[in-house]
Amino acid sequence: MMHPVDYAFIAVICLASVGIGIVTSCTGGRQKSTKEYVMGNRQMRLLPVAISILVSFWSAVALLGSPAEIFYFGSYYNLTGIGIALACLVSAFTFVPLFYPLQITSIYEYLELRYNNKFIRYWSTFLYVITSVLYLAVAQLAPAIALDAVMNIPQWAGILIIGVISVIYTALGGIKAVIWSDVFQSFFILVGLLAVVIKASIDSGGLQNVMDVSSQWGRLETFDWRADPRVRLTVWSSTIGVMFGWIPWYGPNQAAFQRFASLPTLAKAKWSILLNVLGVILLFSLLALTGYALFAFYAVRGCDPFSNSDIQSINQLLPIYVKTELQIPSFGGILIACVLSGAFSTTSTVLNSQAAVTVIDFVQPYRNLSDAKATVLIKWLVVAYGVLGAGIAFASSFISGVSLAQISASLLNASTGATLGVYLLAACVPKSTWQGAFVGSLASLILVGWLCIGALAGGGGGPAMLPLPDSNCTGLTGANATAIWPTSPASSSVYLTSTLSNRVDELPVGLDGFYSISFQWYGLLGAGSCLLVGLLVSLPSLLDANAPEPDEIYIMPGLRGLLRRLKSPAYNKVQAAQKTQLETPGFPMETATAIWATAKDGPPDEDLGDEKTAKTAAGI
């Protein structure tokens, strides 16, 4: 039973989040301008922004889904942290320096500037809004599962609670409220995970026994080097596949962009992403230990909740442990506050960013609203998207037997792969066309969406769970027994057995084999198909020596030097003369402006202003 102290912790996290929204709405410029509401006046601090980026994308989905993933499928999932860390590194040195200097409010403005076409901007914004709604639904479903299992609050009511609180403080305080709430909520996430690890380890005979039991039952089997994409989790899918799946979240993503663009310098913007490498390592370590400790606890007992029919979905593993085992006052409350914190963080992040891009990219170009009216409209859209996300979350609550980690990755990668492909095509292929970007993204959506729907519908058969401790179970049902260990392979399937855990992975062939492609490859498959089709559609332009090319500020920074060397000798001569004069102390600004205009074959778009700005524009 929950203790009054537990309810106090839950009340604190809810009231504090709303309070932060109220405070930020009454301070500074009172969130009356889009610059402050969406970008925090570009004067936010580095550490809060870095923490906000981390907890925004690793919310209740990770807190509930990751321990369940490790418990039932083993520690392959730990390698996902390497893939995410690689995504942080790649994004920090590619997309951050590409977007930050443009001083735009929506990253989809970049596509219009790059291709000089509005349609591709609207299309990409539409993709982001759809992706955000799906992510919002999963983020609200996760804590609703916890509230249902621990406090007997129906899932629909839990979804409503999360949605209402998130909408209130997001609509009131904008990006400032979202960031500072994330910082406050990160404390409960950290303490909550530590509470489970410590309590379950003690009850299992200590941390050493936790690792010994996990090893005996095959939970430490980490390095599977098979290249078959049908194998659910391998070294390759958990690193390379995950990297491509997560680059769209740290790079070409409006939520991440609003955070790193809210910092005053490019260097701090890069560090806000780089610091997430350390954050991901810490978070994954705690999530892994949580999964191991829970497994050891139930292995010692001789029965796990899913095998005993105590839970209907593996995503209820952590909540049922809190309900039945954490009888120490405050521990249960901290855990629920931990899950709620993750949910609030992600929900508010998505609501703020999708409402912002809807107004900036869809409404402002046509209605030319005043800054104050645009800000009010964004706040009302926060409410509207909150209602829509809650509805989809309720519908998603009927999916059972699949980990939240897989549901989340499958649904999101169906669209983020296409988004990454569009931006890679725009930033890395100067002569690519907007038609190529559009057709490529459309082909990617169709391909990965078809794969995702087929996989979640069960067409691919799915992986087998690892052996589970069920010797002392009293409520084992036929349905659960089949889910635990399939014994009758279909004649069209291929079975591969691991000697360390006796794992039997069902690897179907034919169309079911296509549906069985690991969800961790969806991002790479989506980005790759978008790039391939985009290049084919852009082929006439690519082969045309006289095809127009964009200003190099719209090209990935690391490629600009290479592209200059590939230019005509006359262009390189201008560049050399330009660099010589710009490096001469006391050079006239008129000369720098004239040189830049000559190099770009046209008049400058804006006043260069000072020596530093002129050198930056010249690429020096």
N, C-alpha and C positions, 0 to 999 in steps of 0.2 A: 504494500500500500504506500501511496505517496504521503510524505510527511508535510506539515504546513511550511516547514523551511524550504522544501522543494518548490512549492507553489510560489514562495517569495522570490526565489531565484528566477523563475519563469516570468513573474510580474516585473522584476527589475529589467530584464532584457527587453521586454515589450515596451514598458514605459520610457526607458532610457532612449530607445530608438526614436520614439515619437518626440521625446524631449529635444533630441539633437536637431530634428527637423524644425521644431518650433524656434529654437535658439538661432539657427542659421538663417531662418526666414526673417528674423528681427534684427540682425546685425549686418554690417557692411552695407551693401547697396540694397539689402532686403530682397534679393533675388528678383528684381524688377527688370533686369536686362538679360538678353540671351547670352551675352558675354559672361556674366557672372553665373547665371543659372546653369549653363551648359559647360563652361570652361573654367569656372572659378576665378575669373579675371586673369588667368594664367599666372597666378601667384601662389599656388599651393606648395607644400613642403614635400621634400623627396621621400622620406620614410613613410609617412601616412599614405602617399600615393602608391608606393611599392607594396605595402601591406594590402591596400584596397584591391590592387590588381590581382594579388595572390588569392585572397579569400573570395573575390567576386566569381572567379571561374572554378574554384574548388569549394563547393558549398555542401549542402546537405546530400547532394548526389554522391560526393566522395565519402562523406562521413558514414553513410549507410551502405553504399554500394561496394566500396573498396574492401572493407573487412569481410563482407559476405562473399565477394569474389575470391579472396584468398582462402577463406574457410572452405568453400565448396569446390573451387577449381585449382587451388594451389598458388604458389608464389610467382608464377610467370608474370603476374600483373605488376610486380614490383619494378620490373624493367621499364614499365611505362614512364616512371619518373625520369629515366635517362632520356627518353624521347621528348618529354616535355621540356627538360633542361636544354636540350639541343634546340628546340623551337624558340626558347627565350634568347639564346645566343644568336641564332640566325636573324630573328626579328629585330634585335637591338642594333645590329650592324647593317641592316638593309632597309626595312620599312620605316623605322623610327627616323633615321636621317633623310629619308625620302619625303615623308609627310610633314615633319615638324617645321622645316624652314618655310613651307608654303603659307603658314599662318591661316589655314582654312578652319572652318568650324565643323564641317562634315567631310569624312574621307572620300565620300562619293563625289564631292566637288572636284577632287583630283581627276577622276575619270572624264569629267566634262572638259576640264582644262587640257588634259592629255590628248583627247580625241577630237576636241572642239565639237562635241555632240552631246545633246541633252538626253537623248533616249537611253544611252548606255548608263548614264548616271541614274536615271529613274529606275531602270531595270535592276541595277545592282542594289539600290536602296530597297527595292521591293524584296529581293532575295534576303537581305539582312533582316527586314521586318519579319518575314516568314520564319527564318532561323531563330530569331529572338523569341517569337511566340512559342515555338516548340520547346526551346530551352526554358522559358518561363514556366511552362506546364510541368516539366520534369522537376524543376527546382521547387515548385510548390507541392508536388506530390510526395516528395521524399519526407518532409517533416510531418505531413499529414499521416503518413504510415506510422511514424513514431508516436504521434499523439494518439492514434487509434489503438496501438498496441499497449502503450503505457498508461494512458489516462482514460481509455475507453471513449475518447471523443471521435465521433464518426469522421471518416476521411473527408467528406464534403464540408463538414464544419471546420476541420483543420485547414483545409485549403482556403476557406473563407477568412479565417483568422490571419493566416499569413498574408493573404492578398490585401486585406483592409489595412493592416499595420504598415506594410511596405508602401502602399499607395499614399497613405497619410504623410509619412515623413519624406518620401521622395517628392511628392507634389509641393510640399511646403518649402523644403530646403535645397532642392536641386543637387548638383554634383557635390557641393560642399557637405551636405547632409549625408549623402551616400558614402563619401570617403571617410568622414569622421565616424560614422556609424560602423563602417567596416573595421576600423581600428579598434573601437570598443568591443565589437562582437568577436574579433580575433582572439581576445583573451579567453572567452568562454569556450571557443573551439579548442584552444590549446589545453586548458585545464580539463575539459570534458574527456578528451582522448587520453590524457595522462591518468585520469581517474579510473577508466576502464582497464587500461594496461596494468596499473598497479594492483587493483582489486582482483582481477582475473588471474594475474600471475601468482599472487599470494595464495589464492584458493587452489591453484594448480600445482603447488609445491615449489614455487620459485621460478625465476626467469630461466635458469638453466634447464629445468624440467620442461618448461614451455617449449624451448627449442628442441629438446630431445624427443618429446612426443610429436611435435610437428614434423621432425625428420623421419621418425618411424612410420608415420602415416603418409609420407610423400609430399608434405606441404612445403618442403624446402627445395623441391626439384625446380630449379630456375632456368637452367641453360638448355633450351631445346633449339638446336641449330637447323632444324628442317626448313627448307625453303618453300614447302608446299603452302600456298596461301589459304588452303582450307583448314589448316591446323589453327585453332582459335588463337592461341597465344604462343609466340616464339620469340627468340631474341630479335629476329629481323622485324617482325610486325610490331613488337613493343618498343623498338627504338626508331627505325626509319619510318615505319608506317605511322606511328604516333607523332613523330616530329612533323610530318606533313599534315596530320590531322589537327595539330595545335598551333602551327604557324598562323593560321587565319584568326586565332584568338588573341595572340600577342602582337600581331602585325597589322594586317588590313582588317581591323575590327573597330567599330565605332566606340564601343565601351572602353577598350584599352586606349584608343586614340584620345578620347576625352580626358583620360587620366594623365597620360604622359605629356599631352599638349597643354595641360593646366600648369605645368612646371615652367619656371622662368627661362631656362636655358636648355640647349640641345644636349649638353653633357648630362644634365640631371635627368632628362627624358630617357636617355640611353640607360642610365643607372637604375631607373625605376623598373626597367625590364630585366636587367642583369641581376639585380638583387633577388629576383624571383627564382633564380637558379638555386640559391641557398634555401629559400622558402620552400620550394618544391621538394628538395632533399629532406628537410625537416618534416614536412607534412607526410611524405611517403613513408618515412621511417616510422612515424607514429601510427599511421594507418596499417602498415604491415605488422607492427607489434600488436596492434589491437586484434587483427585477424588471427595471428598465432596464439595469443593469450586466450581468446574466446574458444578456439578449437581445442587447445590443451585442456581447458576447463571442462568442456563437454565430453572430451575423450576420456578423461579420468572418471567422469560420472558414468560413461558408457552409453550415452544417448544424446543426440543433438535435437534441437527443437523441430526442425523440418522433418526428420525421420519419424518423430513421435507425433506428428500432426498438430503440434502446439502452435505452429504458424503455417499460413497458407502460401506465403511467398518468402523466398530466401532474403528479401530486402527487410524483413521484420526481425532478422537475427539480433541486431544490436538493441532494438527497442525491447524485445522480449527478455533479454538479459537484464536490462535496466529494471524492468517491471518485477522480475522474479528473484533477482540476486542482489541488486544494489539496495539493500534495506537500510543502509546507513543514511541518516538524515543529511540532506543537502546533495548527496551524490547523484540521486536520480534527477533532482532539479537541475543540477549543473549539466548533466548529460542532455536533457531535453533543451535547456538553454543553449547548449552547444549546437544541437541540430537546428534549432530555430535561428540561431545567429547565422549559420551558413545559408539558410533559406532566405532570411531578410536581405543578406548581402547580395546574393545573386538576383533575387527578384527586383530589388531597388535598382541595381545596375542596369538590368535589361529594360525596365520601365523607363528610366531616365534617357537612355541612349536611343531607344526606338522611337520614343515620342519626339525627341530632338530632331532626328533625321527626317521624320515624317513632315515636320513643319519646315525645316530648312530646305529639304530637297523637293518636296511635293507642293507645299503651299506657297512659300515665299516667292518662288519664281513667277507665280501667276497673280497672286493677290497683293503683293508688295505691302504686307502688314507693317505697322509701326513696330518698333522693338518691344514696346510694352505689351501690345496686343499679341505678338508672336509668343512672348513668354507665357502669357495667360493661356493661350491655346495649347502650348506644350504641357502645361499643368493639367488641363482637362484631358488631354490625350493619355497622360499617365493613368488617369482613372479608367478610361476606356480600355486601354490595353490590359490593365489589371483584371477587368471583368472577363475579357476574352481569354486571357491566360488561365484564369480559374476554371473556365468552362472546359478547356482542353485538358487541364490537369484532372478534372473529374472523370472525363472519358478515359484518360490514360490509366486510371486507378484499376481498371478491369484487366490489365495485363499482369499476369502472375507467372512465376517460375523462371523469370529472366531477371538478371541483376540490373539494378539501376544504372550501373556503370555501362553495361552493354546497351540498354535502352537509350541512354543519353548519347553515347558515342555514335550509335547507329543513326538516330534521327538527325543529329546535328551535322555529322560528316556528309550527309546526303546533299547539303547545300553549301557548307563551308568549303568543300573541295572545289566546287564551281567558282566560288568567290576568289579563292587563292589563284586559280587558273587565270581568271580575268586580270588580276593585278600583276601576276607574273608576265602575262602577255603584254600588258601595257608598259610595264617598267623595264622589261628586258629585251623586247623586240621593237625597235624604233619604228619600223615600217608596218607594223601590224595595224589592222583597221578595227573600227568599232563593230563592223559587221562580223568580223572574225571573233571578237570577244563575246558578242551576243550569241551567235550560233554555237560557239564552243561551250559556253555556260549552259545553254539549253540542252545540248547533247549530254553534258555531264550530269545535269539534273535528272534527265530521263534514265540514263544508265544506272546511276547510283541509287536513285529513288526506287527503281524497279528491283534492284538487288536488296535494298533495305526492307521493302515491303515483303518480298518473298522470304527473307530470312526471319523477320519477326512473325510472319504467319506460320512458320514452322516448316517451310518447304525444304530447308537444308538439313533437317534432322537434328543438328545441334551437337555440342560436345557432351561427353559423359562426365558426370561429377566424379571426383576422387572417392575412394572408399570412405564411408562414414561410420562413426561409432554408434551402432544401433543394438548392441547386445543386450542392453537393459531397457530397451524401448517397450512400451506397452500399447502405444497408439499407432503403430506402423500400419499404414494403409496400402492397398494395392497400387494406387496411383503414385504414392510417394516412393514405394519400393521400385517401381519402374523408373521413376525419375532418378533414383539414386544409382542404380547399376543396371543398364540395359543388358539383357542376356540373349535376345533373339535378333541378331543382325539381319537386315534386309539383304536379299540376294544381290542387289545392285550396288551394295556398299563395300568399301575397302576398310579394314580395321588395322590400325597400327597400335602396338602395345609397348608401353614404357616399362623397362625392367625395374626402375626405381620405385614406382608407385602402382604398378599394375594398371595404369590408366589405359582405357580403351577409347580412342578417339574415332568416332564414326565419320568417315570421309566419303560422302556420296559422290557419284559420278553423274555426268550429263547435266541437265538443268538443275537438279538438286545440288550438284557439285558447285555450280555457279552461285546458288543461294548460300552455300556453306563457306564462301570466302569470308575470312575473318573481318569483323567489324573494324579492326584496327587498320585495315588497308583501305577503307572507304575514302579517307581524305586524299591519299596519293592517287587512287584510281580516279577520283573526281577531278583533281587538279590536272593529272596527266591527260585525261580524255578531253578536257577543256582546252588545254594547250595544243594538243594534236589537231583537233578539229579547227581551232582558231587559226593555226598556222596554215592549214589547207585552204580555208576560206580567204585568208590574207595573201595567198600565194601570188596573185597578179601584182599586188603592191610590192611584195618582197622581191620580185624579179625585175621591177621597174627601177632603173637607176635614177630616174628623175622624180620618183615618188616623194612627196613631202615628208619631212621628218620633224618630230616635235622638238621644242626647246629642251636642251639637255637637263634642265632642272626637273623634268618629269621622268627622267631615266634613272634607274637604280644607281646610286653613287659609285659603287664599285665597278660599274661598266663604263662610266663616262670617259675615263682615260683611254680605255681600249677603243671606244668609238671615235675619239679624236684622232687616234693614230690611223684609223681606217678612212678618215676623211681625205679629201683631195689635197695635193701638195700646196695649193694656193691657200686652203683653209689653215693648214698647219703653219704656213708662213705668217699668216695674220695672228694666229695664236702665239707664236714665238715673239713677234713684235709687241703684242699686247702684254705678255708677261714681262718683257724687258722694261717697258715704260712704267708698268704698274709697280714694279719692284724698285723703281728709282725714287728716292726720298723727295718729297715736295712736288710730285708730278701734278699738273693742272687737272682739275676735275673734268674740264671740258674735253681734254684729250682722252681721258679714260672713257667718257661717255661715247665719244666718236669711235674709239677703237671697238668698244663693245657692239655698237650699232653695225659696224662693218663686219665684225665676226659673225653676227647673226643674220646678215643680209637684210637688215631692216632697222627702223628706228627703235630705240629702247621703249619698253612699255611704261617705265616709270622713272622718276628721278632717283639716281643712285644715292644721293644724299651725302655720303662721306667716303673716305678712303677705304675703311673696313668693308662697307657695303659694296663698293665697287669691286674690290678684290673678290668678295664672296660671289658676286654675280658673274665675274669672269672665270670662276672655277679655280682660283688659286688659293 
